[in-house]
Amino acid sequence: MHVTAEYLEKKGIDSPRLTAEILLAHKLNVDRVTLYLNFDQPLTENELTGYRTLIKRRLQREPVQYIIGIQEFWSLEFVVTPQVLIPRHETELLVEQAIERLKAFPAVENHTPRILDLGTGCGAIAISLAKEVQQTKIWATDISAGALKLASLNAEKHGVTDKIRFIQGNLWEPLLDQGVTFDIILSNPPYIASEEFKGLSPEVRDYEPRLALDGREDGMTYIQTIILEAPAFMNPGGWIMLEMAPGQTEKALELIGEIKEYGEKTRIKDYSRLYRVVMAQRKNNQDPATT
């Protein structure tokens, strides 16, 4: 394993030692602690061949998460394939903020808070919230049938199928005839500018689904559409929360400021101290500013 780590490092692979351990543990179907406990145990020819195959895939810059088919998010394991974006830990901010805002919601009799995860991918946001929030009804949409199939599988794996309704379609389109409005709307939309694609790492550019990444010109196309059309799907006092690139947050706040239905707005920094999430509240109907 030490030799493999050195080899990966020479080839410019990030976290070479960790990568070597994760791939070997995956091949042997054990956890990494077991690897250390059996450090001197030689590999069989079959195990060695399989391990080399995994290493070769990583050298071709395929992400580790796709090779092993798993990514951790919110301390839960999610099945991931190249049909979905690999969930990032920064996106956990959306889950954190949703939980905080839900705590502040007034307890209204016979009202179960409704949450929308717009562009759910593997279902990480919706499923994490379903696990955390006892009384809630969650809707999760995606344009990709393959992504929704995987999200449903992950929901089943985590025992929350009954709390989430998966629905296929592009942005707001599948919700137009549903007659439903939400207390919390979350989205990690495509926000990488088309012109920046060439400069992305091969792991992202060549393996992750472009549909889930490409935000077109300036990366703002989907962010703008979501912000402009969200009020029609929000309950008074409800919140919208969007992940985006740090440089897009100011533009998003300006756009929100131009739309009369929004009241309070803010942006939140991620764990690297960069602005990552923009949030806005829909004004209450009784707010004099709305009349």
MIDOSE-1310 file (N, C-alpha, C; in nm, 2 decimals, decimal comma, always signed):
residues 291
mhvt	+0,08/-0,12/+0,00/+0,00/+0,00/+0,00/+0,09/+0,13/+0,00; +0,20/+0,12/+0,07/+0,29/+0,23/+0,08/+0,35/+0,26/-0,06; +0,38/+0,15/-0,13/+0,44/+0,17/-0,27/+0,33/+0,23/-0,36; +0,21/+0,18/-0,34/+0,10/+0,23/-0,43/+0,08/+0,38/-0,40
aeyl	+0,08/+0,42/-0,27/+0,07/+0,56/-0,24/+0,17/+0,65/-0,30; +0,30/+0,60/-0,30/+0,41/+0,67/-0,36/+0,39/+0,69/-0,51; +0,34/+0,58/-0,57/+0,32/+0,58/-0,72/+0,21/+0,68/-0,75; +0,10/+0,68/-0,67/-0,01/+0,77/-0,70/+0,04/+0,92/-0,68
ekkg	+0,13/+0,94/-0,58/+0,18/+1,07/-0,56/+0,26/+1,12/-0,68; +0,35/+1,04/-0,73/+0,43/+1,07/-0,84/+0,34/+1,11/-0,96; +0,23/+1,04/-0,98/+0,14/+1,07/-1,09/+0,05/+1,19/-1,07; +0,07/+1,26/-0,95/-0,01/+1,38/-0,93/-0,15/+1,36/-0,88
idsp	-0,18/+1,24/-0,82/-0,31/+1,22/-0,76/-0,32/+1,28/-0,62; -0,43/+1,35/-0,60/-0,46/+1,41/-0,46/-0,47/+1,30/-0,36; -0,43/+1,33/-0,23/-0,44/+1,24/-0,12/-0,41/+1,10/-0,16; -0,28/+1,07/-0,20/-0,24/+0,94/-0,25/-0,25/+0,83/-0,15
rlta	-0,21/+0,85/-0,03/-0,22/+0,75/+0,07/-0,37/+0,71/+0,10; -0,45/+0,81/+0,12/-0,59/+0,79/+0,15/-0,66/+0,71/+0,04; -0,62/+0,75/-0,09/-0,68/+0,69/-0,21/-0,64/+0,54/-0,21; -0,51/+0,51/-0,19/-0,47/+0,37/-0,19/-0,54/+0,29/-0,08
eill	-0,56/+0,35/+0,03/-0,63/+0,27/+0,14/-0,78/+0,25/+0,11; -0,85/+0,36/+0,06/-0,99/+0,34/+0,03/-1,01/+0,24/-0,08; -0,93/+0,24/-0,18/-0,95/+0,15/-0,29/-0,91/+0,00/-0,25; -0,81/-0,01/-0,17/-0,78/-0,15/-0,12/-0,89/-0,20/-0,03
ahkl	-0,94/-0,12/+0,06/-1,05/-0,16/+0,15/-1,17/-0,19/+0,07; -1,20/-0,12/-0,03/-1,31/-0,15/-0,12/-1,29/-0,28/-0,19; -1,18/-0,31/-0,24/-1,15/-0,43/-0,31/-1,16/-0,55/-0,22; -1,12/-0,54/-0,09/-1,12/-0,65/+0,00/-1,25/-0,65/+0,08
nvdr	-1,34/-0,55/+0,06/-1,47/-0,55/+0,12/-1,45/-0,54/+0,28; -1,36/-0,46/+0,32/-1,34/-0,44/+0,47/-1,33/-0,29/+0,49; -1,33/-0,24/+0,62/-1,31/-0,10/+0,64/-1,16/-0,07/+0,66; -1,12/+0,05/+0,67/-0,98/+0,09/+0,67/-0,91/+0,05/+0,80
vtly	-0,99/+0,04/+0,91/-0,93/-0,01/+1,04/-0,88/-0,15/+1,02; -0,96/-0,23/+0,96/-0,93/-0,38/+0,94/-0,80/-0,39/+0,85; -0,78/-0,29/+0,76/-0,66/-0,29/+0,68/-0,54/-0,28/+0,77; -0,55/-0,19/+0,86/-0,43/-0,17/+0,95/-0,41/-0,29/+1,04
lnfd	-0,52/-0,35/+1,09/-0,50/-0,46/+1,18/-0,44/-0,58/+1,11; -0,46/-0,59/+0,97/-0,40/-0,70/+0,89/-0,30/-0,65/+0,79; -0,22/-0,56/+0,84/-0,12/-0,49/+0,75/-0,03/-0,58/+0,68; +0,01/-0,69/+0,74/+0,11/-0,78/+0,68/+0,05/-0,89/+0,60
qplt	-0,08/-0,90/+0,60/-0,14/-1,01/+0,53/-0,12/-0,99/+0,37; -0,06/-1,09/+0,31/-0,04/-1,08/+0,16/-0,17/-1,09/+0,08; -0,17/-1,02/-0,03/-0,29/-1,03/-0,12/-0,28/-1,15/-0,21; -0,40/-1,21/-0,23/-0,40/-1,32/-0,33/-0,38/-1,26/-0,47
enel	-0,36/-1,34/-0,57/-0,34/-1,29/-0,71/-0,46/-1,22/-0,76; -0,58/-1,28/-0,73/-0,70/-1,22/-0,77/-0,73/-1,08/-0,71; -0,69/-1,07/-0,57/-0,71/-0,94/-0,51/-0,62/-0,84/-0,56; -0,49/-0,88/-0,59/-0,39/-0,79/-0,65/-0,43/-0,74/-0,78
tgyr	-0,48/-0,83/-0,87/-0,53/-0,79/-1,00/-0,64/-0,69/-0,99; -0,74/-0,72/-0,91/-0,86/-0,63/-0,89/-0,81/-0,49/-0,84; -0,72/-0,49/-0,74/-0,67/-0,37/-0,69/-0,60/-0,28/-0,79; -0,52/-0,35/-0,87/-0,45/-0,28/-0,98/-0,55/-0,22/-1,08
tlik	-0,66/-0,29/-1,11/-0,76/-0,23/-1,20/-0,82/-0,10/-1,14; -0,84/-0,10/-1,01/-0,90/+0,02/-0,94/-0,80/+0,13/-0,95; -0,67/+0,10/-0,92/-0,57/+0,20/-0,93/-0,56/+0,26/-1,07; -0,57/+0,18/-1,17/-0,56/+0,22/-1,31/-0,67/+0,32/-1,34
rrlq	-0,79/+0,29/-1,29/-0,91/+0,38/-1,31/-0,88/+0,51/-1,24; -0,82/+0,51/-1,12/-0,80/+0,64/-1,06/-0,69/+0,72/-1,13; -0,59/+0,65/-1,19/-0,49/+0,71/-1,27/-0,54/+0,78/-1,39; -0,66/+0,73/-1,44/-0,72/+0,79/-1,55/-0,81/+0,91/-1,51
repv	-0,80/+0,94/-1,38/-0,86/+1,05/-1,31/-1,01/+1,03/-1,28; -1,05/+0,91/-1,29/-1,19/+0,88/-1,24/-1,20/+0,91/-1,09; -1,30/+0,98/-1,05/-1,31/+1,01/-0,90/-1,33/+0,88/-0,82; -1,27/+0,88/-0,70/-1,27/+0,76/-0,61/-1,42/+0,73/-0,58
qyii	-1,50/+0,83/-0,57/-1,64/+0,80/-0,53/-1,72/+0,72/-0,64; -1,69/+0,75/-0,76/-1,75/+0,67/-0,87/-1,69/+0,53/-0,87; -1,56/+0,51/-0,84/-1,50/+0,38/-0,85/-1,56/+0,29/-0,74; -1,57/+0,35/-0,62/-1,63/+0,26/-0,51/-1,78/+0,27/-0,50
giqe	-1,84/+0,37/-0,57/-1,99/+0,38/-0,58/-2,05/+0,44/-0,45; -1,97/+0,51/-0,37/-2,02/+0,56/-0,24/-1,96/+0,70/-0,22; -2,04/+0,79/-0,16/-2,00/+0,92/-0,10/-2,07/+0,94/+0,03; -1,99/+0,99/+0,13/-2,05/+1,03/+0,26/-2,10/+1,17/+0,25
fwsl	-2,22/+1,19/+0,31/-2,28/+1,33/+0,32/-2,36/+1,33/+0,44; -2,35/+1,43/+0,53/-2,42/+1,44/+0,65/-2,41/+1,31/+0,73; -2,29/+1,25/+0,73/-2,26/+1,13/+0,81/-2,35/+1,01/+0,76; -2,40/+1,02/+0,64/-2,48/+0,91/+0,58/-2,40/+0,86/+0,45
efvv	-2,42/+0,74/+0,41/-2,36/+0,69/+0,29/-2,46/+0,69/+0,18; -2,42/+0,75/+0,07/-2,50/+0,76/-0,05/-2,44/+0,69/-0,17; -2,52/+0,61/-0,24/-2,48/+0,55/-0,36/-2,47/+0,65/-0,47; -2,35/+0,66/-0,54/-2,33/+0,76/-0,65/-2,28/+0,69/-0,77
tpqv	-2,32/+0,73/-0,89/-2,28/+0,69/-1,02/-2,25/+0,81/-1,10; -2,19/+0,79/-1,22/-2,17/+0,91/-1,31/-2,29/+0,98/-1,36; -2,41/+0,92/-1,32/-2,54/+0,99/-1,36/-2,57/+1,11/-1,26; -2,50/+1,12/-1,15/-2,52/+1,22/-1,05/-2,39/+1,29/-1,01
lipr	-2,41/+1,42/-0,97/-2,30/+1,49/-0,91/-2,26/+1,43/-0,78; -2,13/+1,43/-0,75/-2,08/+1,38/-0,62/-2,11/+1,48/-0,52; -2,19/+1,45/-0,41/-2,22/+1,55/-0,31/-2,10/+1,61/-0,24; -2,09/+1,74/-0,23/-1,98/+1,80/-0,16/-2,02/+1,84/-0,02
hete	-1,92/+1,85/+0,07/-1,95/+1,88/+0,21/-2,00/+2,02/+0,23; -1,96/+2,11/+0,14/-2,01/+2,25/+0,15/-2,17/+2,25/+0,14; -2,22/+2,15/+0,06/-2,37/+2,15/+0,04/-2,44/+2,12/+0,17; -2,37/+2,06/+0,27/-2,43/+2,03/+0,40/-2,48/+2,16/+0,47
llve	-2,42/+2,28/+0,43/-2,47/+2,41/+0,47/-2,62/+2,43/+0,45; -2,66/+2,38/+0,33/-2,81/+2,39/+0,30/-2,89/+2,31/+0,40; -2,85/+2,20/+0,43/-2,92/+2,11/+0,53/-2,92/+2,18/+0,67; -2,80/+2,23/+0,71/-2,79/+2,30/+0,84/-2,89/+2,42/+0,85
qaie	-2,89/+2,50/+0,74/-2,97/+2,62/+0,74/-3,12/+2,59/+0,74; -3,16/+2,48/+0,67/-3,30/+2,44/+0,66/-3,34/+2,40/+0,80; -3,26/+2,32/+0,87/-3,30/+2,27/+1,00/-3,32/+2,39/+1,10; -3,22/+2,49/+1,09/-3,23/+2,61/+1,18/-3,36/+2,68/+1,15
rlka	-3,39/+2,70/+1,02/-3,51/+2,78/+0,99/-3,64/+2,71/+1,03; -3,64/+2,58/+1,01/-3,76/+2,50/+1,05/-3,79/+2,50/+1,20; -3,68/+2,51/+1,28/-3,69/+2,53/+1,43/-3,77/+2,65/+1,46; -3,75/+2,76/+1,38/-3,81/+2,89/+1,41/-3,95/+2,90/+1,35
fpav	-3,99/+2,80/+1,28/-4,13/+2,81/+1,22/-4,23/+2,79/+1,33; -4,34/+2,88/+1,33/-4,44/+2,86/+1,43/-4,51/+2,73/+1,41; -4,54/+2,66/+1,53/-4,61/+2,53/+1,52/-4,76/+2,56/+1,49; -4,80/+2,54/+1,37/-4,94/+2,56/+1,33/-5,01/+2,42/+1,32
enht	-5,12/+2,42/+1,38/-5,20/+2,29/+1,39/-5,23/+2,24/+1,25; -5,21/+2,11/+1,23/-5,24/+2,05/+1,10/-5,16/+2,09/+0,99; -5,04/+2,16/+1,02/-4,95/+2,20/+0,91/-4,82/+2,13/+0,92; -4,80/+2,04/+0,83/-4,67/+1,97/+0,82/-4,58/+2,06/+0,73
pril	-4,46/+2,10/+0,78/-4,38/+2,18/+0,69/-4,34/+2,11/+0,56; -4,35/+2,18/+0,45/-4,32/+2,12/+0,32/-4,18/+2,17/+0,27; -4,10/+2,08/+0,22/-3,97/+2,12/+0,17/-3,95/+2,07/+0,03; -3,89/+2,16/-0,05/-3,86/+2,12/-0,19/-3,71/+2,12/-0,21
dlgt	-3,66/+2,01/-0,26/-3,52/+1,99/-0,30/-3,52/+2,00/-0,46; -3,48/+2,11/-0,51/-3,49/+2,13/-0,66/-3,36/+2,09/-0,72; -3,37/+1,98/-0,80/-3,25/+1,92/-0,86/-3,18/+1,83/-0,76; -3,24/+1,73/-0,72/-3,20/+1,65/-0,61/-3,08/+1,56/-0,63
gcga	-3,05/+1,53/-0,76/-2,93/+1,44/-0,78/-2,94/+1,31/-0,72; -2,85/+1,27/-0,63/-2,85/+1,14/-0,56/-2,95/+1,14/-0,44; -3,01/+1,26/-0,42/-3,10/+1,27/-0,31/-3,04/+1,31/-0,17; -2,91/+1,35/-0,17/-2,84/+1,38/-0,05/-2,91/+1,48/+0,04
iais	-2,96/+1,59/-0,01/-3,02/+1,70/+0,07/-3,15/+1,65/+0,12; -3,24/+1,60/+0,03/-3,37/+1,56/+0,07/-3,37/+1,45/+0,18; -3,28/+1,35/+0,16/-3,27/+1,23/+0,25/-3,21/+1,27/+0,38; -3,11/+1,36/+0,38/-3,06/+1,41/+0,51/-3,16/+1,48/+0,59
lake	-3,24/+1,56/+0,52/-3,35/+1,64/+0,60/-3,46/+1,54/+0,64; -3,49/+1,44/+0,56/-3,59/+1,34/+0,60/-3,55/+1,27/+0,73; -3,42/+1,24/+0,74/-3,36/+1,17/+0,86/-3,36/+1,26/+0,98; -3,34/+1,39/+0,96/-3,33/+1,49/+1,07/-3,46/+1,54/+1,12
vqqt	-3,55/+1,57/+1,03/-3,67/+1,64/+1,07/-3,79/+1,54/+1,08; -3,85/+1,53/+1,20/-3,95/+1,43/+1,22/-4,07/+1,45/+1,14; -4,13/+1,57/+1,15/-4,26/+1,60/+1,09/-4,23/+1,69/+0,96; -4,23/+1,63/+0,85/-4,21/+1,71/+0,73/-4,25/+1,62/+0,61
kiwa	-4,29/+1,69/+0,50/-4,31/+1,63/+0,37/-4,22/+1,69/+0,27; -4,14/+1,61/+0,20/-4,04/+1,66/+0,11/-4,07/+1,62/-0,03; -4,05/+1,72/-0,12/-4,06/+1,69/-0,26/-3,92/+1,71/-0,32; -3,88/+1,62/-0,41/-3,75/+1,63/-0,47/-3,76/+1,61/-0,62
tdis	-3,71/+1,71/-0,70/-3,72/+1,70/-0,84/-3,59/+1,69/-0,91; -3,59/+1,64/-1,03/-3,47/+1,63/-1,11/-3,51/+1,61/-1,26; -3,43/+1,67/-1,35/-3,46/+1,65/-1,49/-3,42/+1,52/-1,54; -3,32/+1,45/-1,46/-3,27/+1,32/-1,51/-3,34/+1,20/-1,44
agal	-3,40/+1,12/-1,53/-3,46/+1,00/-1,48/-3,36/+0,91/-1,40; -3,24/+0,90/-1,45/-3,14/+0,82/-1,39/-3,10/+0,87/-1,25; -3,10/+1,00/-1,23/-3,07/+1,06/-1,10/-3,18/+1,02/-1,01; -3,31/+1,04/-1,05/-3,42/+1,01/-0,96/-3,43/+0,86/-0,92
klas	-3,39/+0,77/-1,01/-3,39/+0,63/-0,98/-3,29/+0,60/-0,87; -3,17/+0,67/-0,88/-3,07/+0,66/-0,78/-3,11/+0,72/-0,65; -3,17/+0,84/-0,65/-3,22/+0,90/-0,53/-3,32/+0,82/-0,46; -3,41/+0,75/-0,54/-3,51/+0,66/-0,48/-3,45/+0,54/-0,41
lnae	-3,34/+0,49/-0,47/-3,27/+0,38/-0,41/-3,20/+0,43/-0,28; -3,14/+0,55/-0,28/-3,08/+0,60/-0,16/-3,19/+0,62/-0,05; -3,31/+0,67/-0,09/-3,41/+0,69/+0,01/-3,46/+0,56/+0,07; -3,46/+0,46/-0,01/-3,50/+0,32/+0,04/-3,39/+0,27/+0,14
khgv	-3,27/+0,29/+0,10/-3,15/+0,25/+0,18/-3,16/+0,31/+0,32; -3,20/+0,44/+0,33/-3,21/+0,51/+0,45/-3,34/+0,51/+0,52; -3,44/+0,44/+0,46/-3,57/+0,42/+0,53/-3,66/+0,54/+0,53; -3,65/+0,63/+0,43/-3,73/+0,75/+0,43/-3,82/+0,76/+0,31
tdki	-3,84/+0,65/+0,24/-3,92/+0,66/+0,11/-4,05/+0,72/+0,13; -4,12/+0,70/+0,25/-4,25/+0,75/+0,27/-4,26/+0,90/+0,30; -4,14/+0,96/+0,32/-4,14/+1,10/+0,35/-4,10/+1,19/+0,23; -4,06/+1,13/+0,12/-4,01/+1,20/+0,00/-4,09/+1,16/-0,12
rfiq	-4,14/+1,27/-0,20/-4,20/+1,24/-0,32/-4,11/+1,28/-0,44; -4,06/+1,19/-0,52/-3,97/+1,22/-0,63/-4,05/+1,25/-0,75; -4,01/+1,35/-0,82/-4,09/+1,39/-0,94/-3,99/+1,44/-1,05; -4,01/+1,40/-1,18/-3,92/+1,43/-1,28/-3,96/+1,55/-1,36
gnlw	-3,86/+1,64/-1,39/-3,89/+1,75/-1,48/-3,78/+1,86/-1,46; -3,79/+1,96/-1,54/-3,69/+2,07/-1,54/-3,73/+2,18/-1,45; -3,65/+2,21/-1,35/-3,68/+2,32/-1,25/-3,83/+2,32/-1,21; -3,90/+2,43/-1,23/-4,04/+2,44/-1,18/-4,14/+2,37/-1,26
epll	-4,11/+2,33/-1,38/-4,21/+2,27/-1,47/-4,29/+2,16/-1,41; -4,23/+2,06/-1,34/-4,31/+1,95/-1,29/-4,40/+1,99/-1,18; -4,39/+2,11/-1,12/-4,47/+2,15/-1,01/-4,58/+2,24/-1,05; -4,59/+2,28/-1,18/-4,69/+2,38/-1,22/-4,83/+2,34/-1,20
dqgv	-4,86/+2,21/-1,22/-5,00/+2,16/-1,20/-5,02/+2,09/-1,07; -4,93/+2,10/-0,98/-4,94/+2,03/-0,85/-5,02/+2,10/-0,74; -5,03/+2,23/-0,76/-5,10/+2,32/-0,66/-5,04/+2,31/-0,52; -4,90/+2,31/-0,52/-4,84/+2,29/-0,39/-4,74/+2,41/-0,37
tfdi	-4,73/+2,46/-0,25/-4,63/+2,56/-0,21/-4,55/+2,51/-0,09; -4,43/+2,57/-0,07/-4,34/+2,52/+0,02/-4,29/+2,62/+0,13; -4,25/+2,56/+0,24/-4,20/+2,65/+0,35/-4,05/+2,67/+0,33; -3,98/+2,57/+0,28/-3,84/+2,57/+0,25/-3,81/+2,52/+0,11
ilsn	-3,74/+2,60/+0,03/-3,69/+2,55/-0,10/-3,54/+2,55/-0,10; -3,48/+2,44/-0,13/-3,33/+2,43/-0,14/-3,29/+2,39/-0,28; -3,18/+2,44/-0,32/-3,12/+2,39/-0,45/-2,97/+2,41/-0,45; -2,91/+2,31/-0,51/-2,76/+2,32/-0,55/-2,77/+2,31/-0,70
ppyi	-2,80/+2,42/-0,77/-2,82/+2,42/-0,92/-2,69/+2,42/-0,99; -2,69/+2,39/-1,12/-2,57/+2,40/-1,20/-2,52/+2,55/-1,20; -2,40/+2,57/-1,15/-2,35/+2,71/-1,14/-2,21/+2,74/-1,19; -2,15/+2,64/-1,26/-2,02/+2,67/-1,32/-2,04/+2,73/-1,46
asee	-1,97/+2,84/-1,48/-1,99/+2,91/-1,61/-1,93/+2,82/-1,72; -2,00/+2,82/-1,84/-1,96/+2,74/-1,95/-1,82/+2,76/-1,99; -1,78/+2,89/-1,98/-1,65/+2,93/-2,03/-1,54/+2,88/-1,93; -1,57/+2,83/-1,81/-1,47/+2,79/-1,72/-1,45/+2,64/-1,73
fkgl	-1,53/+2,57/-1,81/-1,52/+2,42/-1,81/-1,38/+2,37/-1,85; -1,32/+2,43/-1,94/-1,19/+2,38/-1,98/-1,09/+2,37/-1,87; -1,10/+2,47/-1,78/-1,01/+2,48/-1,67/-1,04/+2,39/-1,55; -1,15/+2,31/-1,55/-1,18/+2,23/-1,44/-1,09/+2,11/-1,43
spev	-1,08/+2,04/-1,32/-1,00/+1,92/-1,30/-1,06/+1,81/-1,39; -0,98/+1,72/-1,44/-1,03/+1,61/-1,52/-1,14/+1,53/-1,45; -1,12/+1,52/-1,31/-1,22/+1,44/-1,23/-1,36/+1,50/-1,25; -1,37/+1,63/-1,25/-1,50/+1,70/-1,26/-1,54/+1,71/-1,41
rdye	-1,45/+1,76/-1,49/-1,48/+1,79/-1,63/-1,51/+1,66/-1,71; -1,44/+1,55/-1,69/-1,46/+1,44/-1,78/-1,55/+1,33/-1,72; -1,58/+1,34/-1,59/-1,66/+1,23/-1,53/-1,80/+1,27/-1,47; -1,80/+1,39/-1,41/-1,93/+1,43/-1,35/-2,03/+1,48/-1,46
prla	-2,16/+1,46/-1,44/-2,26/+1,50/-1,55/-2,26/+1,65/-1,57; -2,23/+1,69/-1,69/-2,22/+1,83/-1,73/-2,36/+1,90/-1,70; -2,47/+1,82/-1,72/-2,60/+1,87/-1,70/-2,62/+1,93/-1,56; -2,55/+1,87/-1,46/-2,56/+1,91/-1,32/-2,46/+2,02/-1,28
ldgr	-2,37/+2,05/-1,38/-2,27/+2,15/-1,35/-2,28/+2,28/-1,42; -2,32/+2,27/-1,55/-2,30/+2,39/-1,64/-2,42/+2,49/-1,62; -2,38/+2,60/-1,56/-2,48/+2,71/-1,54/-2,48/+2,81/-1,65; -2,43/+2,77/-1,77/-2,42/+2,85/-1,89/-2,34/+2,98/-1,87
edgm	-2,38/+3,09/-1,94/-2,30/+3,21/-1,93/-2,30/+3,27/-1,79; -2,18/+3,29/-1,74/-2,15/+3,34/-1,60/-2,20/+3,24/-1,50; -2,25/+3,13/-1,54/-2,30/+3,03/-1,44/-2,42/+3,07/-1,37; -2,49/+3,18/-1,41/-2,60/+3,23/-1,34/-2,74/+3,20/-1,40
tyiq	-2,75/+3,13/-1,51/-2,87/+3,11/-1,58/-2,98/+3,04/-1,49; -2,94/+2,93/-1,42/-3,04/+2,86/-1,34/-3,07/+2,93/-1,21; -2,96/+2,99/-1,15/-2,98/+3,07/-1,03/-3,08/+3,18/-1,05; -3,07/+3,25/-1,16/-3,16/+3,36/-1,19/-3,31/+3,31/-1,21
tiil	-3,32/+3,20/-1,28/-3,46/+3,15/-1,31/-3,52/+3,10/-1,17; -3,44/+3,04/-1,09/-3,49/+2,99/-0,96/-3,54/+3,11/-0,88; -3,45/+3,21/-0,86/-3,48/+3,33/-0,78/-3,61/+3,40/-0,83; -3,62/+3,42/-0,96/-3,73/+3,49/-1,02/-3,86/+3,42/-1,00
eapa	-3,86/+3,29/-1,02/-3,99/+3,22/-1,02/-4,03/+3,15/-0,88; -3,93/+3,15/-0,79/-3,96/+3,08/-0,66/-4,08/+3,14/-0,58; -4,10/+3,27/-0,58/-4,21/+3,32/-0,49/-4,34/+3,26/-0,52; -4,37/+3,22/-0,64/-4,50/+3,15/-0,67/-4,51/+3,02/-0,61
fmnp	-4,40/+2,96/-0,56/-4,40/+2,83/-0,50/-4,37/+2,83/-0,35; -4,37/+2,95/-0,29/-4,33/+2,97/-0,15/-4,45/+3,01/-0,07; -4,46/+2,96/+0,05/-4,56/+3,00/+0,15/-4,51/+3,14/+0,21; -4,60/+3,22/+0,25/-4,55/+3,35/+0,32/-4,47/+3,31/+0,44
ggwi	-4,36/+3,38/+0,45/-4,26/+3,35/+0,56/-4,17/+3,24/+0,53; -4,18/+3,17/+0,41/-4,10/+3,06/+0,37/-3,96/+3,11/+0,33; -3,87/+3,02/+0,32/-3,73/+3,05/+0,28/-3,68/+2,98/+0,15; -3,60/+3,05/+0,07/-3,53/+2,98/-0,03/-3,38/+2,99/+0,00
mlem	-3,31/+2,88/-0,03/-3,17/+2,86/+0,00/-3,10/+2,81/-0,12; -3,00/+2,88/-0,17/-2,93/+2,83/-0,29/-2,78/+2,83/-0,27; -2,72/+2,72/-0,32/-2,57/+2,71/-0,32/-2,52/+2,77/-0,45; -2,41/+2,84/-0,44/-2,35/+2,89/-0,57/-2,20/+2,92/-0,54
apgq	-2,14/+2,97/-0,65/-2,00/+3,01/-0,64/-1,99/+3,14/-0,56; -1,88/+3,15/-0,48/-1,86/+3,27/-0,39/-1,88/+3,40/-0,47; -1,83/+3,41/-0,60/-1,84/+3,53/-0,68/-1,98/+3,56/-0,73; -2,07/+3,47/-0,71/-2,21/+3,49/-0,77/-2,30/+3,54/-0,66
teka	-2,26/+3,53/-0,53/-2,35/+3,56/-0,42/-2,40/+3,71/-0,42; -2,31/+3,80/-0,46/-2,35/+3,94/-0,46/-2,46/+3,97/-0,56; -2,44/+3,91/-0,68/-2,53/+3,93/-0,79/-2,67/+3,87/-0,75; -2,66/+3,75/-0,69/-2,79/+3,69/-0,65/-2,86/+3,78/-0,54
leli	-2,79/+3,83/-0,45/-2,86/+3,92/-0,35/-2,92/+4,05/-0,42; -2,85/+4,10/-0,51/-2,90/+4,22/-0,59/-3,03/+4,18/-0,66; -3,03/+4,07/-0,72/-3,15/+4,02/-0,79/-3,27/+4,00/-0,70; -3,24/+3,94/-0,58/-3,34/+3,92/-0,48/-3,40/+4,06/-0,43
geik	-3,31/+4,15/-0,42/-3,35/+4,29/-0,37/-3,44/+4,36/-0,47; -3,44/+4,31/-0,60/-3,53/+4,38/-0,70/-3,67/+4,31/-0,71; -3,69/+4,21/-0,63/-3,82/+4,13/-0,64/-3,90/+4,16/-0,51; -4,02/+4,22/-0,53/-4,09/+4,27/-0,42/-4,14/+4,17/-0,32
eyge	-4,15/+4,04/-0,37/-4,21/+3,94/-0,28/-4,10/+3,90/-0,17; -3,98/+3,93/-0,19/-3,88/+3,89/-0,09/-3,86/+3,99/+0,01; -3,83/+3,95/+0,14/-3,80/+4,04/+0,25/-3,66/+4,02/+0,29; -3,64/+3,96/+0,40/-3,50/+3,94/+0,45/-3,42/+3,85/+0,36
ktri	-3,29/+3,89/+0,34/-3,20/+3,82/+0,26/-3,06/+3,82/+0,32; -2,98/+3,71/+0,30/-2,85/+3,70/+0,36/-2,77/+3,61/+0,28; -2,64/+3,60/+0,31/-2,55/+3,50/+0,25/-2,46/+3,44/+0,36; -2,43/+3,32/+0,34/-2,36/+3,24/+0,45/-2,23/+3,19/+0,39
kdys	-2,12/+3,19/+0,48/-1,99/+3,14/+0,44/-1,98/+2,99/+0,46; -1,90/+2,92/+0,38/-1,88/+2,78/+0,40/-1,76/+2,76/+0,49; -1,72/+2,63/+0,50/-1,61/+2,60/+0,60/-1,48/+2,65/+0,56; -1,46/+2,70/+0,44/-1,34/+2,76/+0,39/-1,35/+2,92/+0,40
rlyr	-1,45/+2,96/+0,47/-1,48/+3,11/+0,49/-1,51/+3,18/+0,36; -1,57/+3,11/+0,26/-1,61/+3,17/+0,14/-1,76/+3,18/+0,13; -1,82/+3,28/+0,08/-1,96/+3,29/+0,07/-2,01/+3,18/-0,03; -2,11/+3,10/+0,02/-2,15/+2,98/-0,06/-2,30/+2,97/-0,07
vvma	-2,38/+3,01/+0,03/-2,52/+3,00/+0,03/-2,59/+3,13/+0,04; -2,69/+3,16/-0,05/-2,77/+3,28/-0,05/-2,91/+3,24/+0,00; -2,97/+3,31/+0,09/-3,10/+3,28/+0,14/-3,19/+3,40/+0,14; -3,32/+3,38/+0,11/-3,41/+3,49/+0,12/-3,55/+3,44/+0,17
qrkn	-3,62/+3,53/+0,24/-3,75/+3,49/+0,29/-3,86/+3,56/+0,22; -3,97/+3,49/+0,19/-4,08/+3,55/+0,13/-4,16/+3,63/+0,23; -4,20/+3,75/+0,19/-4,27/+3,83/+0,29/-4,40/+3,77/+0,33; -4,44/+3,80/+0,45/-4,57/+3,75/+0,50/-4,68/+3,83/+0,43
nqdp	-4,80/+3,77/+0,40/-4,90/+3,85/+0,34/-4,95/+3,97/+0,42; -4,94/+3,95/+0,55/-4,99/+4,07/+0,63/-4,88/+4,18/+0,65; -4,76/+4,15/+0,59/-4,66/+4,25/+0,60/-4,70/+4,38/+0,51; -4,71/+4,50/+0,57/-4,76/+4,61/+0,50/-4,68/+4,64/+0,37
att	-4,56/+4,60/+0,37/-4,47/+4,63/+0,25/-4,52/+4,55/+0,13; -4,60/+4,45/+0,15/-4,64/+4,37/+0,04/-4,77/+4,42/-0,02; -4,84/+4,51/+0,05/-4,97/+4,56/+0,00/-4,95/+4,69/-0,08
